[in-house]
Amino acid sequence: METLSLFLLVFTLGLRHGLDADHLAFIDGQTRYNWRMGSPFARWVGTLFSLGHGGMVAVTAGILGIVMKNFSFPSYFDHFASWVSIISLFLIGTLNTYNLLRTRKSNEEFHLSGLKGKFIPKVARGTTNPLLIVLVGALFALAAETVSQTAVWSLAAGNRGEYTPLMLGIVFMFGMMITDTIDSLIVYKMINQSSQLGKSASRLMGWVIVILAYGVSFYLAFTYFNPWAELDFEIVGVILFIFLVATFIFVSVRSKRQNVEMNTSN
């Protein structure tokens, strides 16, 4: 029963990790670029990205499952990873707030912005090559907070089996693939809508990311100094996933209505 609970927890972690602001920003930009270029992979950018990202996590978990018996991360590593997450989320919230306000004044289309994507070579930020998108996803998995999180549940797997950490990594990947696939499908639907509806939906998602980034950043900072205040924060990931699905349904329904109205008027 404990093993099943661990697998369910890791699957939930995968769902939530797919909502990472850097993930959403990269998927948003790549989906739009592939759509403009007429790529058949435009709606599946999130799937490709999470395949690379989750694949690297699974490999990392498998390796850690083998070496963790005789190795442990230095105590400062977890502190370092925590503050990388806190500062990154705060900067992402600030960057997207600035872009939301700037594009509103200039009446430009808003695009999500992340931090990790800025370190990716320019050629990979605008590509229709599916293998390159998979590779970028794998590179994103090398971030300190991702490795730290993977190490935690690899260690939690304990002596449940030699291949348990690897299996957990695969479960994590499937959870993340669901979220990131839905995200790229939402973006694909939005850019196929009328200009006004597409802009409104993009800005709504932008403000959700801002609230999420600031909220999680302040929460992590507060609980770092006040561990007693920690909550079962995974429920937030589930709520956001439900919101993502609801957004996809909303955009899909509006798209069908607009198509019916256009056909009727013609």
N, C-alpha and C positions, 0 to 999 in steps of 0.2 A: 504493500500500500504506500509506503514511504517513497519507493522508487517511482510509482505512478505519479505521486504528488510532485516529485522533482521534475519529471518530464513535463507535466502540465505547467509548472512554474516557468521552466525554461521556454516553453512554447509561448507563454504570455509575455516573457521578456523579449522574445523575438518579435511579437506583434508590436510591442511598445518601441523597440529599437528601430523598427521600420519607420517610426514617426519622428526620428531624430531630425532636427531642423536642417542639418547639413545634407542628410539624405534627400529630404523633400526639395531642397534648393537645387541640388544637382539634377534630380529627376525632372523637376519642373523645366529647367533650362534645356536639358537634353531632349525632352519630349517635344518642346516647341521647335528646337532646331531641326530635329528629324522630321517633324510635320512639314516645316517650310521646305525641306529638301525632298519631300515626297517619299521618305523611307518607309518600307513596309514594317519596320520595327518600332515606329513612333509610339504606338500604344503599349509596347512591351518593354520600354526602357527600364521601368521599375523592376520587372522580372529579371532582366539581364543583369542590372546593377546588384540586386540582392543575391543573385546566383553566385557572382564573384565574391561579394562581401561575406555571404553565409558560408560559401565553400572554404574561404580562408579561415573563418571562425571555427569551422568543423575540424580543419587540419590542425589549427592551433590547439583546440581542445584535446584532440587525439594525442598530440605531442606532449602537452602538459599532463595528460593522464598517465603518460609513461614516466616522465621525469619528476613529477610532483612528489613521488615517494621519497626521493632523495634531494629534493630542491624546494625552496620556498622563496617567494619574492621578499626583498628587503622591506622592513616595516614602513619606510618612507615612501615606497612605490604607491601604495594605496592612497596616501595623503596627496602625493603628486598628481595622481590620476583624478582625484576628487576635485582639486583646484583647477585642473585643466578643463574639466567639465563645467565648473561654476563660471570661470572667466569666459570660456567659449560661448556658453549659452547667453551670458549677459551681453557680450559683443554682438551676437547674432540678433538678439532682441533690439539692441540699439541701432544696428545697421538697417534692419528691416523697417523700424519705425521711421528712420530718416528717409528711406526710399519711398515709403507709403505717403509721407507728407510731401516729399518733393514731387512725386509723380501726380499727386492730386492737384497741386498748384499748376503744373505744366500740362496737365491733362494727358500724360503719357500712360502707356500700359505698364502695370506693376509686375515685376519679376522677383521671386524669392531670392534672397542672397544668403550664402553660407560662407564658412571660413575655410574648411578643408579644401573646397573646390578651387580656391584661389591659389593653392599650392600645386594644383594639377597642371601639367603643361598645356599651353593654349590649344594644341592640336587635339588633345583629348577632351577639351571643354566644348568642342564643336565637331562631333564625329558621327557618322552613320555606320561605322564599323561595329557590329555587335560584340566582337571579341575585345575590342578596346574598351567598350563600356563595362564588360565583365571584369577586365583588368583593373579599371578605375575602382570598381566596387571592392575588389580584393585589397587595393592600396588603402582604401578608407578603413579597412578592418585592422590595420596596423596601428591605429591611434591608441594612445595610452589607456583611455577609459574603456575601450573595447577589449583590449587584452586583459585589463584588470578584472572586468566583469566575467570574461570567459574563465579566468583563473579561479574565481570564486566558486562557480558551479562545477568546474572540473574537480576542484578539491572536495566539494560537497558530494560528488559521486562516490568518493571514498573507495571502498573495496567491493563495490557492487558488480564489478566485472571489468576486464581489461579494455573492452571496447565501449563501455558505457559513456565515457566522456565524448568519444567520437559520435556516438548515436545521439547524445544530447546536442552536439553541435549541428547535426543534421536537422533535428527537431527545431532548434533555434532558427535555422536557415528557412525552413518551411513557414514558420510564423512570420518572419520578416518578409518573405516573398509575397505572402498574402497582402500585407499592408502596402508594400511598395508597388505591387502590381495594381492595386486599387488606386493608389495615388497617381500613377502614370495614366490610367484609364480616365480618371477625373480630369486631369490636365488636358488630355486628348479631346475629351468631350467639350471642355470649356472653350478651347481654341476653335472648335467647329461651330460654336454658337454665334449669335449676333454679337456685334462689337460691344454693346452695352451690357448684355448679360454676362459675356465672357470677362469683361473688366470688373464687374461687380463681384463675380464669384472669385476671381483672383485676389481682389482686395480683401474679401472676407477671409479667405485662407491665409492671407498675409497677416491680418490682425490676430487670427487664432495662433499662428506661429509665434508672434510677438508675445502674446499673453503666456503661451506655453513656455517659451524660452526664459522670460523674466521670472515666471512663477517657479519653475523648477530650479533656476539658478539661486533665487533667494531661499527656497526651501532647503536646498543642499547646503548652502552657506550657514543657515540657521541651525540645522541639525548637526552640522560638523562641530559646532561649539556647544550644542545642546542635544546630545544623543537621546535624551529622554523624550524628545518631541517627535522622534521618528514614527511614521505611520506605515501602514501597508500600502505603499504608494503605487503598487502595480495596478490597482483599480483605476488609476488615472489613465494608464495605457489602454485599458479595456474601454473606458468611456470615450477616449479620443478615437479609438478604432471604430466604435459605433457611430461617432460623429462623421468619420471619413466615409463609412458605408452610406449613411444618410445623405451626405453631400453628393455621392455618386448617383444615388437613386433620384435625388432632386434634379441634378443636371440632366440625367437621362430622360426623365419625364418631360422636362422643359424642352429638350431637344426634339422629342417625338411630337409634342404639341406644336412647336414652331414648324416642323416639316408638314404636319397636317394642315396648318393654317396657310402655308405657302402654296401647297397643292390645291387647296380649296379656292384661294384667291386667283390662281391661274386657270 
